[in-house]
Amino acid sequence: MKNKKLTYLLLPLVLIIWGYLIYKVVIGLAGNDTDIVPSQTHSLGTIQDTFRTESNETFMLKDVERDPFLNISYRKKLENKTGKITRKKVSWPEIKYMGLVSNEKDKKMIGLIEIEGNNFFFEKGDSYQDVTLIKIDPSRVVLTYQGGRKVYSKS
């Protein structure tokens, strides 16, 4: 019974809304048939150009210091203002790597190196006439002489 009372109340409300909508559509379709006449007519020559600006504007972009989305700061790369380092040509003495002599008791590696016809025994770090032994292997040695570095293989 309760549902019937609600239906009887809502049915007139729905009919009123539909009637109002149909009335608006009919009035809109049966409107005045008057033509729209523009109030002022301009020829193309009399229209002012409002888009052209008289002064040229210049813009300068600022350097980006920080990305606003990733929150990353950017820094300018500093140029290396030092000039090229020119190394002087070093004339190496005549050097031959003769081989490796190792002492099994001490486990030291001693290399036999011939410098300008004279034989010398070198351990790692030893030097003679500015020739310094940096690294020694059974097949090769690494030597430095006046700032230069060379690798000699066993001959």
N, CA, C and O of each residue as an XYZ file, in Angstrom:
620
protein
N       0.805     -1.176      0.000
C       0.000      0.000      0.000
C       0.861      1.257      0.000
O       0.518      2.282     -0.590
N       1.960      1.138      0.666
C       2.862      2.273      0.761
C       3.432      2.633     -0.610
O       3.615      3.811     -0.919
N       3.715      1.614     -1.437
C       4.276      1.842     -2.760
C       3.271      2.519     -3.689
O       3.671      3.309     -4.544
N       1.986      2.234     -3.548
C       0.977      2.844     -4.407
C       0.869      4.338     -4.146
O       0.691      5.115     -5.084
N       0.974      4.753     -2.885
C       0.890      6.170     -2.556
C       2.066      6.930     -3.173
O       1.904      8.039     -3.681
N       3.230      6.329     -3.123
C       4.426      6.960     -3.688
C       4.309      7.072     -5.203
O       4.730      8.076     -5.777
N       3.746      6.065     -5.860
C       3.561      6.088     -7.301
C       2.577      7.182     -7.690
O       2.804      7.887     -8.674
N       1.489      7.340     -6.942
C       0.497      8.367     -7.240
C       1.063      9.773     -7.057
O       0.610     10.706     -7.720
N       2.033      9.941     -6.181
C       2.651     11.251     -5.985
C       3.686     11.566     -7.068
O       3.790     12.713     -7.503
N       4.441     10.578     -7.501
C       5.522     10.804     -8.460
C       5.024     10.881     -9.900
O       5.661     11.546    -10.717
N       3.919     10.234    -10.244
C       3.408     10.237    -11.606
C       3.049     11.645    -12.087
O       3.421     11.979    -13.212
N       2.361     12.490    -11.328
C       2.098     13.859    -11.805
C       3.387     14.677    -11.960
O       3.486     15.511    -12.861
N       4.365     14.443    -11.094
C       5.634     15.167    -11.199
C       6.348     14.836    -12.510
O       6.882     15.734    -13.161
N       6.367     13.578    -12.901
C       6.998     13.157    -14.151
C       6.256     13.750    -15.338
O       6.896     14.197    -16.289
N       4.921     13.770    -15.316
C       4.139     14.338    -16.415
C       4.389     15.839    -16.563
O       4.422     16.352    -17.682
N       4.564     16.540    -15.454
C       4.844     17.979    -15.514
C       6.208     18.234    -16.156
O       6.341     19.138    -16.982
N       7.208     17.459    -15.791
C       8.562     17.642    -16.349
C       8.559     17.356    -17.847
O       9.137     18.125    -18.615
N       7.916     16.257    -18.285
C       7.869     15.932    -19.712
C       7.065     16.982    -20.486
O       7.428     17.322    -21.611
N       6.030     17.475    -19.929
C       5.240     18.509    -20.591
C       6.048     19.781    -20.786
O       5.963     20.414    -21.838
N       6.825     20.158    -19.794
C       7.658     21.360    -19.897
C       8.709     21.190    -21.003
O       8.942     22.122    -21.772
N       9.345     20.016    -21.094
C      10.360     19.765    -22.125
C       9.755     19.806    -23.527
O      10.344     20.393    -24.435
N       8.599     19.198    -23.711
C       7.951     19.195    -25.029
C       7.545     20.611    -25.416
O       7.682     20.988    -26.580
N       7.052     21.399    -24.473
C       6.684     22.789    -24.729
C       7.889     23.590    -25.221
O       7.761     24.363    -26.170
N       9.067     23.422    -24.590
C      10.274     24.155    -24.985
C      10.723     23.765    -26.392
O      11.166     24.623    -27.156
N      10.615     22.492    -26.740
C      11.021     22.038    -28.072
C      10.094     22.621    -29.129
O      10.572     23.087    -30.164
N       8.799     22.610    -28.904
C       7.832     23.128    -29.878
C       8.017     24.624    -30.056
O       7.986     25.100    -31.190
N       8.202     25.368    -29.014
C       8.411     26.814    -29.105
C       9.712     27.105    -29.849
O       9.780     28.055    -30.629
N      10.730     26.305    -29.616
C      12.008     26.521    -30.288
C      11.931     26.253    -31.774
O      12.587     26.951    -32.548
N      11.150     25.262    -32.211
C      11.027     24.947    -33.628
C      10.115     25.930    -34.349
O      10.320     26.199    -35.532
N       9.147     26.454    -33.687
C       8.191     27.378    -34.310
C       8.568     28.819    -34.025
O       7.687     29.670    -33.909
N       9.838     29.111    -33.910
C      10.285     30.453    -33.572
C      10.126     31.411    -34.730
O       9.613     31.026    -35.781
N      10.558     32.662    -34.561
C      10.465     33.699    -35.583
C      11.381     33.363    -36.746
O      12.476     32.834    -36.556
N      10.922     33.676    -37.956
C      11.721     33.420    -39.149
C      12.410     34.692    -39.609
O      12.460     34.952    -40.811
N      12.923     35.464    -38.729
C      13.614     36.698    -39.099
C      15.082     36.398    -39.347
O      15.698     35.594    -38.647
N      15.635     37.068    -40.367
C      17.050     36.888    -40.675
C      17.887     37.751    -39.748
O      17.477     38.831    -39.323
N      19.050     37.251    -39.457
C      19.973     38.000    -38.611
C      20.784     38.908    -39.511
O      21.462     38.438    -40.424
N      20.720     40.201    -39.260
C      21.435     41.189    -40.058
C      22.551     41.753    -39.195
O      22.305     42.210    -38.079
N      23.788     41.724    -39.711
C      24.871     42.301    -38.905
C      24.686     43.800    -38.779
O      24.225     44.454    -39.714
N      25.039     44.339    -37.639
C      24.813     45.754    -37.375
C      25.801     46.628    -38.128
O      25.430     47.719    -38.562
N      27.042     46.194    -38.300
C      28.032     46.987    -39.020
C      28.703     46.089    -40.046
O      28.995     44.924    -39.780
N      28.937     46.645    -41.206
C      29.664     45.904    -42.227
C      30.990     46.598    -42.464
O      31.044     47.824    -42.561
N      32.055     45.824    -42.558
C      33.394     46.361    -42.792
C      33.945     45.747    -44.066
O      33.764     44.559    -44.336
N      34.605     46.564    -44.826
C      35.319     46.008    -45.968
C      36.678     45.519    -45.471
O      37.111     45.885    -44.379
N      37.335     44.710    -46.256
C      38.607     44.137    -45.828
C      39.689     45.190    -45.640
O      40.608     44.992    -44.845
N      39.596     46.292    -46.350
C      40.617     47.322    -46.250
C      40.518     48.143    -44.978
O      41.511     48.729    -44.548
N      39.335     48.199    -44.362
C      39.165     49.055    -43.191
C      39.372     48.325    -41.872
O      39.393     48.964    -40.820
N      39.523     47.021    -41.897
C      39.732     46.277    -40.651
C      41.173     46.482    -40.200
O      42.110     46.292    -40.976
N      41.335     46.861    -38.971
C      42.674     47.083    -38.443
C      43.305     45.749    -38.079
O      42.651     44.820    -37.606
N      44.600     45.703    -38.323
C      45.348     44.493    -37.983
C      45.725     44.571    -36.507
O      46.633     45.309    -36.126
N      45.029     43.814    -35.694
C      45.282     43.862    -34.251
C      46.331     42.854    -33.814
O      46.758     42.876    -32.659
N      46.752     41.975    -34.704
C      47.715     40.954    -34.326
C      49.156     41.405    -34.508
O      50.055     40.842    -33.884
N      49.393     42.388    -35.332
C      50.758     42.843    -35.595
C      51.193     43.786    -34.478
O      50.459     44.704    -34.112
N      52.361     43.561    -33.950
C      52.903     44.450    -32.927
C      53.923     45.357    -33.569
O      54.621     44.962    -34.503
N      54.006     46.556    -33.074
C      54.906     47.541    -33.659
C      56.359     47.316    -33.241
O      57.264     47.495    -34.056
N      56.594     46.938    -32.017
C      57.974     46.771    -31.555
C      58.335     45.287    -31.542
O      57.519     44.430    -31.203
N      59.568     45.016    -31.918
C      60.059     43.645    -31.870
C      60.532     43.354    -30.455
O      61.329     44.103    -29.890
N      60.047     42.287    -29.903
C      60.428     41.923    -28.550
C      61.529     40.881    -28.616
O      61.494     39.981    -29.455
N      62.499     41.005    -27.736
C      63.576     40.022    -27.669
C      63.466     39.281    -26.349
O      63.091     39.847    -25.322
N      63.796     38.030    -26.402
C      63.714     37.181    -25.226
C      65.055     36.504    -25.019
O      65.756     36.178    -25.977
N      65.399     36.298    -23.767
C      66.611     35.554    -23.435
C      66.217     34.440    -22.478
O      65.479     34.665    -21.519
N      66.708     33.250    -22.741
C      66.423     32.115    -21.882
C      67.448     32.056    -20.761
O      68.637     32.285    -20.979
N      66.984     31.752    -19.584
C      67.888     31.608    -18.455
C      68.447     30.191    -18.448
O      67.821     29.259    -18.952
N      69.625     30.046    -17.874
C      70.210     28.721    -17.731
C      69.392     27.924    -16.721
O      68.934     28.451    -15.707
N      69.225     26.662    -17.022
C      68.466     25.792    -16.136
C      69.395     25.327    -15.025
O      70.416     24.687    -15.276
N      69.027     25.654    -13.808
C      69.830     25.225    -12.674
C      69.279     23.944    -12.056
O      70.031     23.149    -11.491
N      67.965     23.744    -12.165
C      67.345     22.615    -11.503
C      66.161     22.150    -12.338
O      65.386     22.968    -12.834
N      66.022     20.849    -12.494
C      64.874     20.282    -13.187
C      63.698     20.270    -12.209
O      63.798     19.636    -11.158
N      62.584     20.950    -12.518
C      61.493     21.035    -11.547
C      60.742     19.722    -11.358
O      60.065     19.544    -10.345
N      60.847     18.812    -12.302
C      60.108     17.566    -12.195
C      60.931     16.467    -11.531
O      60.413     15.705    -10.715
N      62.204     16.385    -11.879
C      63.054     15.338    -11.322
C      63.841     15.809    -10.107
O      64.432     14.993     -9.401
N      63.855     17.118     -9.853
C      64.582     17.726     -8.742
C      66.070     17.400     -8.827
O      66.699     17.034     -7.834
N      66.619     17.539    -10.028
C      68.041     17.307    -10.267
C      68.680     18.647    -10.578
O      68.162     19.414    -11.390
N      69.793     18.929     -9.940
C      70.518     20.174    -10.211
C      71.542     19.930    -11.299
O      72.210     18.896    -11.323
N      71.659     20.898    -12.203
C      72.636     20.816    -13.273
C      73.712     21.860    -13.019
O      73.408     22.984    -12.620
N      74.941     21.501    -13.243
C      76.046     22.434    -13.095
C      76.772     22.541    -14.416
O      76.820     21.599    -15.206
N      77.335     23.715    -14.633
C      78.100     23.906    -15.851
C      79.390     23.107    -15.763
O      80.020     23.014    -14.709
N      79.759     22.540    -16.886
C      81.010     21.803    -16.930
C      82.151     22.802    -17.029
O      82.144     23.707    -17.863
N      83.113     22.614    -16.171
C      84.267     23.496    -16.187
C      85.240     23.019    -17.252
O      85.548     21.831    -17.352
N      85.709     23.958    -18.033
C      86.665     23.602    -19.067
C      88.045     23.500    -18.450
O      88.419     24.284    -17.578
N      88.776     22.536    -18.912
C      90.131     22.351    -18.430
C      91.014     23.374    -19.135
O      91.240     23.277    -20.341
N      91.512     24.349    -18.387
C      92.257     25.436    -18.987
C      93.756     25.165    -19.045
O      94.531     26.022    -19.471
N      94.156     23.993    -18.623
C      95.574     23.674    -18.710
C      95.898     23.274    -20.140
O      95.098     22.629    -20.817
N      97.042     23.653    -20.571
C      97.465     23.333    -21.927
C      97.882     21.879    -22.039
O      97.959     21.155    -21.046
N      98.142     21.477    -23.240
C      98.582     20.111    -23.456
C      99.978     19.932    -22.877
O     100.845     20.798    -22.989
N     100.155     18.798    -22.268
C     101.460     18.491    -21.699
C     102.301     17.857    -22.800
O     101.952     16.813    -23.352
N     103.382     18.491    -23.094
C     104.277     17.948    -24.114
C     105.414     17.236    -23.404
O     106.129     17.809    -22.581
N     105.549     16.006    -23.743
C     106.620     15.224    -23.132
C     107.826     15.254    -24.055
O     107.723     15.144    -25.276
N     108.945     15.403    -23.426
C     110.168     15.407    -24.215
C     110.522     13.974    -24.592
O     110.224     13.026    -23.864
N     111.147     13.846    -25.718
C     111.552     12.526    -26.194
C     112.698     12.026    -25.322
O     113.704     12.708    -25.128
N     112.519     10.836    -24.812
C     113.539     10.227    -23.959
C     114.206      9.126    -24.766
O     113.542      8.232    -25.290
N     115.501      9.201    -24.856
C     116.223      8.127    -25.554
C     116.585      7.063    -24.522
O     117.406      7.273    -23.629
N     115.944      5.927    -24.683
C     116.145      4.823    -23.754
C     117.471      4.134    -24.051
O     117.879      4.043    -25.209
N     118.138      3.654    -23.020
C     119.332      2.848    -23.281
C     118.923      1.500    -23.877
O     117.756      1.113    -23.805
N     119.856      0.812    -24.447
C     119.574     -0.502    -25.036
C     119.347     -1.498    -23.907
O     120.247     -1.785    -23.117
N     118.115     -2.023    -23.850
C     117.714     -2.901    -22.748
C     117.162     -4.193    -23.326
O     116.415     -4.185    -24.304
N     117.551     -5.329    -22.689
C     117.019     -6.650    -23.047
C     116.652     -7.378    -21.768
O     117.386     -7.350    -20.781
N     115.493     -8.033    -21.808
C     115.073     -8.863    -20.679
C     115.521    -10.281    -20.985
O     115.062    -10.896    -21.948
N     116.412    -10.789    -20.164
C     117.021    -12.096    -20.420
C     116.222    -13.241    -19.794
O     116.252    -14.360    -20.307
N     115.523    -12.987    -18.718
C     114.739    -14.051    -18.107
C     114.547    -13.827    -16.625
O     114.922    -12.792    -16.074
N     113.952    -14.829    -15.990
C     113.591    -14.738    -14.583
C     114.418    -15.730    -13.787
O     114.558    -16.896    -14.158
N     114.960    -15.239    -12.689
C     115.685    -16.095    -11.753
C     114.902    -16.015    -10.454
O     114.746    -14.934     -9.887
N     114.409    -17.151     -9.980
C     113.612    -17.115     -8.751
C     114.249    -18.019     -7.716
O     114.772    -19.088     -8.033
N     114.194    -17.576     -6.495
C     114.705    -18.343     -5.380
C     113.516    -19.041     -4.745
O     112.585    -18.389     -4.271
N     113.547    -20.370     -4.735
C     112.404    -21.112     -4.220
C     112.283    -20.985     -2.715
O     111.187    -21.106     -2.167
N     113.400    -20.741     -2.039
C     113.359    -20.629     -0.592
C     112.718    -19.294     -0.169
O     111.895    -19.275      0.746
N     113.077    -18.202     -0.810
C     112.549    -16.887     -0.461
C     111.306    -16.514     -1.274
O     110.597    -15.575     -0.912
N     111.037    -17.216     -2.337
C     109.914    -16.930     -3.246
C     110.026    -15.530     -3.844
O     109.006    -14.915     -4.155
N     111.240    -15.015     -4.009
C     111.449    -13.715     -4.634
C     111.666    -13.917     -6.120
O     112.262    -14.902     -6.556
N     111.169    -12.962     -6.884
C     111.369    -13.011     -8.328
C     112.465    -12.017     -8.673
O     112.346    -10.822     -8.403
N     113.517    -12.517     -9.262
C     114.651    -11.685     -9.655
C     114.815    -11.834    -11.156
O     114.894    -12.945    -11.681
N     114.866    -10.689    -11.844
C     114.986    -10.710    -13.288
C     116.392    -10.358    -13.728
O     117.064     -9.534    -13.109
N     116.828    -10.993    -14.807
C     118.135    -10.712    -15.400
C     117.897     -9.779    -16.578
O     117.271    -10.154    -17.570
N     118.411     -8.546    -16.453
C     118.193     -7.513    -17.461
C     119.546     -7.020    -17.944
O     120.448     -6.743    -17.154
N     119.666     -6.917    -19.274
C     120.905     -6.424    -19.879
C     120.693     -4.968    -20.283
O     119.821     -4.659    -21.094
N     121.517     -4.063    -19.696
C     121.446     -2.638    -20.008
C     122.767     -2.244    -20.650
O     123.812     -2.259    -20.000
N     122.712     -1.891    -21.934
C     123.870     -1.475    -22.733
C     125.038     -2.461    -22.610
O     126.189     -2.069    -22.418
N     124.707     -3.745    -22.724
C     125.727     -4.784    -22.734
C     126.114     -5.296    -21.360
O     126.841     -6.287    -21.288
N     125.681     -4.692    -20.270
C     126.003     -5.140    -18.913
C     124.787     -5.837    -18.310
O     123.668     -5.339    -18.430
N     124.996     -6.984    -17.663
C     123.919     -7.755    -17.051
C     123.719     -7.320    -15.603
O     124.677     -7.121    -14.856
N     122.426     -7.175    -15.221
C     122.086     -6.777    -13.858
C     120.928     -7.638    -13.370
O     120.052     -8.031    -14.140
N     120.949     -7.923    -12.060
C     119.841     -8.616    -11.416
C     118.939     -7.563    -10.766
O     119.392     -6.741     -9.969
N     117.658     -7.609    -11.124
C     116.689     -6.637    -10.611
C     115.582     -7.346     -9.841
O     115.060     -8.373    -10.275
N     115.235     -6.777     -8.687
C     114.014     -7.151     -7.984
C     112.999     -6.036     -8.212
O     113.338     -4.981     -8.749
N     111.776     -6.266     -7.810
C     110.741     -5.249     -7.981
C     111.114     -4.019     -7.149
O     111.328     -4.120     -5.941
N     111.189     -2.843     -7.814
C     111.524     -1.596     -7.145
C     112.985     -1.205     -7.255
O     113.336     -0.074     -6.916
N     113.855     -2.101     -7.717
C     115.277     -1.769     -7.864
C     115.477     -0.832     -9.043
O     114.690     -0.832     -9.990
N     116.547     -0.024     -8.978
C     116.847      0.876    -10.090
C     118.352      0.954    -10.297
O     119.146      0.768     -9.375
N     118.712      1.238    -11.548
C     120.106      1.423    -11.930
C     120.120      2.405    -13.095
O     119.425      2.189    -14.088
N     120.897      3.477    -12.991
C     120.989      4.526    -14.004
C     119.588      5.036    -14.409
O     119.283      5.141    -15.597
N     118.764      5.341    -13.435
C     117.391      5.836    -13.623
C     116.452      4.829    -14.281
O     115.337      5.197    -14.651
N     116.858      3.590    -14.437
C     115.977      2.535    -14.945
C     115.433      1.806    -13.725
O     116.195      1.226    -12.951
N     114.093      1.837    -13.551
C     113.463      1.241    -12.374
C     112.534      0.120    -12.814
O     111.779      0.264    -13.775
N     112.601     -0.997    -12.101
C     111.745     -2.146    -12.383
C     110.430     -1.963    -11.625
O     110.426     -1.845    -10.400
N     109.316     -1.941    -12.357
C     107.993     -1.754    -11.763
C     107.292     -3.089    -11.548
O     106.757     -3.347    -10.470
N     107.296     -3.931    -12.564
C     106.584     -5.201    -12.491
C     107.404     -6.252    -13.213
O     108.040     -5.977    -14.230
N     107.380     -7.454    -12.672
C     108.135     -8.547    -13.286
C     107.247     -9.781    -13.396
O     106.544    -10.144    -12.452
N     107.291    -10.417    -14.559
C     106.597    -11.667    -14.848
C     107.609    -12.597    -15.504
O     108.671    -12.135    -15.920
N     107.319    -13.879    -15.612
C     108.251    -14.773    -16.307
C     108.438    -14.418    -17.782
O     109.487    -14.721    -18.352
N     107.446    -13.784    -18.412
C     107.556    -13.501    -19.844
C     107.879    -12.043    -20.162
O     108.301    -11.750    -21.280
N     107.695    -11.117    -19.216
C     107.937     -9.704    -19.519
C     108.206     -8.918    -18.246
O     107.923     -9.373    -17.138
N     108.776     -7.693    -18.438
C     109.012     -6.765    -17.340
C     108.503     -5.387    -17.750
O     108.432     -5.064    -18.936
N     108.152     -4.584    -16.753
C     107.738     -3.204    -16.978
C     108.781     -2.319    -16.313
O     109.038     -2.431    -15.115
N     109.388     -1.420    -17.126
C     110.452     -0.549    -16.637
C     110.065      0.906    -16.848
O     109.317      1.235    -17.769
N     110.589      1.785    -15.971
C     110.434      3.222    -16.158
C     111.811      3.846    -16.271
O     112.777      3.399    -15.652
N     111.873      4.909    -17.096
C     113.132      5.623    -17.285
C     112.810      7.083    -17.571
O     112.217      7.385    -18.607
N     113.179      7.979    -16.697
C     112.979      9.423    -16.819
C     111.516      9.777    -17.131
O     111.243     10.575    -18.027
N     110.595      9.183    -16.391
C     109.177      9.491    -16.554
C     108.473      8.666    -17.607
O     107.244      8.688    -17.669
N     109.198      7.940    -18.436
C     108.578      7.094    -19.455
C     108.435      5.671    -18.947
O     109.115      5.274    -18.000
N     107.556      4.905    -19.571
C     107.296      3.534    -19.144
C     107.271      2.646    -20.377
O     106.632      2.968    -21.378
N     107.988      1.503    -20.288
C     108.024      0.546    -21.398
C     107.899     -0.864    -20.866
O     108.235     -1.158    -19.719
N     107.401     -1.734    -21.746
C     107.274     -3.151    -21.436
C     108.234     -3.902    -22.344
O     108.222     -3.725    -23.562
N     109.071     -4.746    -21.737
C     110.028     -5.554    -22.494
C     109.659     -7.015    -22.334
O     109.394     -7.489    -21.229
N     109.646     -7.726    -23.461
C     109.367     -9.159    -23.446
C     110.674     -9.926    -23.403
O     111.743     -9.401    -23.714
N     110.555    -11.179    -23.008
C     111.739    -12.035    -22.897
C     112.294    -12.304    -24.288
O     111.557    -12.647    -25.213
N     113.619    -12.140    -24.419
C     114.242    -12.390    -25.721
C     115.186    -13.556    -25.675
O     115.793    -13.898    -26.690
